[in-house]
Amino acid sequence: MHNSLQEKRHRLFVFLAGIFITNALLAEMIGVKIFSAEGTFGFNPVNLNLMGFVMDFNLTAGAVIWPIVFVTTDLVNEYFGKPGVRRISYFTAALIAYAFVVVFITIRLSPADFWIDTNSKDPEGNFFNIDFAFNKIFGQGQRIIIGSLSAFLIGQLVDVFVFQQLRRFTGSKMLWLRATGSTLVSQFVDSFVVLYIAFSGIFTNKQIIAIGITNYIYKFVVAIALTPLIYIGHSMIDRYLGKENADKISADAARKSEGFF
């Protein structure tokens, strides 16, 4: 019976880690595209006036799937605590760094002439250089990459710390508070760390703060909206492990999660 429960825990961790790593890596890859949230849904720009700057909800495409990382982080936090979140966060950061190294190597590969010739026109017949397009899309600046990875790791550590601190006060109750609360705090930190590392000296402090506020408003709304998914995932895992076993595993995860690091 004990071995069966251990196998279930291992399968659960691998499953959650797979979802987490896949979506975090994809978010980094597609993050080079900036899209208009208002335009996507057919609305006019909101033209928010923040600190003297008119800001719209122009967001990185990675924001589309990053909420899945929020949910997965909270579920790993609940059942595997700080050791589990830290393990997949460090591993994911290493994989993202590896992916960018591979991308930079491929950018420097000499393109085949026929590849450029056969991909030189868009559907309207306009000429373009597909190799230039490939390099432009995937060749993110080093500061952006460093900023993104730093913000990711710091955000994850803040998330697990706040989550477990709230759990000490709520026990196994009020999952919505520790899940949503930890996400709101960690994403506030994440939003500004990545911007300051990537754009300090390029944008003014006021611009960075204004952009950070706009991004955080989106993350705030999404975090609140995702609360039901946390409960759905929690319920599914409880059924998979068995309610009594799930409660014991969750309590054990909390005991192993003292401190920030």
N, C-alpha and C positions, 0 to 999 in steps of 0.2 A: 504493500500500500504506500509506504514511504517513498519507494523508488518510483512508483507511478506518479506521485505528486511532484517529485523532483523533475521527472521528465516533462510534465506539464508546464512547470515553471520555466524550464529551459526552452521549450517550444514557444511559450508565450514571449519570453525575452527576445528570442530570435525573430519572431514575427513582428513585434513592436520595433525592434532595432532595424529590421529591413524596411519598414514603412518610414521610419525616421530618417535613415540614411538616404534612401531613394529620393525623398521629397526635399531634404536639405541640399543634396547635390544638384537636383534639377533646378531648385530655386536659384542657386548660384549661377547655373548655366544660362537660364533664361532671364536672369536679372538685368542683363544689358539693355533690355527693351523697356522703355518708359511709356506707359499708356495713360490715357485720360479715362479716369473712372466715370466721370460725368458723360463723356462722349460715347463710351461703350454702352451705356444704358439709355442713350438718346436725350440726355439733359444738357442744358447750357452750363458752361463753367460757373462755379460758385463765386469766384472772385473774392475770396476771403482777404480782408486787409489785416495782415499780421505784422506788427512792428514796422509799419510803413511799406511793407511789400505786399503786392497783390498776388495771392497764392491760389492755385486750383489743386484739385486732387489728381495730380500727375504722379503715378506710382510706378515702382519697378514691377515688372511682370512676375517676379518671384513672390510678390505679396499675394498672388492668386492662390498659390499652394502652400505658402508658409503657415497658414492656420492649421494645416494638417500636422505640422511639426509641433505647434502649440499643444494640440490635443494629445499627440503621442508622448510628448515630454511629460505632461501631467499624469498620464497613465503609468509611464515608467516610474515617475516620482512616487506615485501611490503604492505600487507593488514592489519596487526594487530600490527605492530611496536614492539618496545621494550617490552611493557607489554605482548604481545602475545608470543614472543620468550622466555621471562623470565619465563612465566607461564608454558609453556610446557617443558622447560629445567629443571626447578626445579622438576617438577612432574616426568619427565623421570629419573632424577638422583635418586630420591627416589625409583622409581620402580626397577631400576637396582640394587640399594643397597639391596632392599627387595629380589630380585631374587637371589643374591649371598648368602644372609643369608639362604634362603631355600635350595640352593645347598649345602652349608656347613653342614646343618642339615642332608640332605640325604646321604652325604658322610659318616657320622657317624652312619648310620643305619646298623645293622648287616645283611649281605647278606644271603639269603636262600640258603641252600646247593644245592637244585635241580637247582636253577638259575645258579649257578656257574658250576655245572656238565653239564648242557645242553648247556652252552655257553663257553665251554673250548677249542674249536678248531676253527682255522680259515679255510677258504675254502681249503687250502693246507694240512690240517690235523695237523698243528702245535699247540701244547698246549700253552694256555696263561690264565692268571687270569683276567676274565672280570671285577671283582670288583676292582682290582688294576688299570685296564685300565680306568674304569669309574672315579675313584678317581683322577687318574693322569690327565685326560682330563679336568675335571670340577674344580679341586682343584687349582685354580690359587693363586699365592702368594698375600698376603694382600697388599704389597706395590704396586703391579701392579694394583690392584683394586682401591686403593686410588689414585694412579697416573692417572689412566684412568678417574675416576670420576672428579678429580680436573681439568684435562686438558679439559674434556668435558664442564664443567661449565664455565671455564675461556674462552675457545674458543668461546662458544656461546655468552658470554657477549661482547667479542671483535668483533665478527661478526656483531652483531646488532648495536654496536656503530659505527664501520667503515661504515657499510651500510647506516646508517642514516646521518652520516657526509657527505658522498658522495652525498646523495640525496639532501642535502641542496644546493649543487653546481650544480647538474644536473636537479633538479626538477623531473618531471615525465619522462624526456627523459633519454637516455643512460642507460637503465636497465642493459645492459651487463657490464658496468663499475662498478656500485655499487654491483651487484651480484657477479661477478668474483673477483673484488678487495677485497671485504669483506671476501670472502672465502680464497683467497690467504694469507691475513694477519692473519686471525684467525687460519688457519691450520698451518701456520708457528709457531705460539705460541703453538698450541696444540701438534705439533710434538715433541717439545723440553721439554715442561712441563712434559708430561707423562714419557719420558725417564729419565729425571733427578730425578723425584720422585721415579720411580720404580727401577732405576739401579745405582743411585749415590752411590759410594763406592764399587760397584760390577764391573762396567766398568770404564775405565779411561774417563776423560773429552773428550779426542780426539776421543775415540771410540763412545761415546754418540753423539758427534757432527757429526761424519761420518755417523752413522746410521740415525740420524735425517735428514741429508741432503738427503740421499737416499730416505727416506720415503717422504720427502717434494717434491722431484722431481716428484715422482709418483702423489702426490696430486695436484701439480701444473698443470701437463699435463691433469689430469682428470677434474680439475676445468675449464680449457679452453675448453675442449671437451664438457662439459655439458652445455655450454652457450645456444645452441639452445633449450635445454629442458626447460630452464628458460623461454624463450620466448613462447614456446608452452604452458606451464602451465599458464603463465600470460594471454595469449590469451583466453584460455579455461575459466579461472576465470572471465575475463572481459565479456565474452559472458554470463556466468552464472548469474553474478550480474547485467549486463547491463553496458555499457562503462561509462556512466555518473556517475552512482552509484559507480562503481569501482574506478573511479578517486577521488571522494569525500572521499571514505573510505580510500584510500591510502594516501591522503593529511592529513586526520584526524589522521592516524596512525603516520605519520611523526611528527605532532605537539605534540604527546604524548610521543615522544622518545628522549627527551633531556637528556643529562648526560650519564654517563657510567653505573651506577647502576639504 
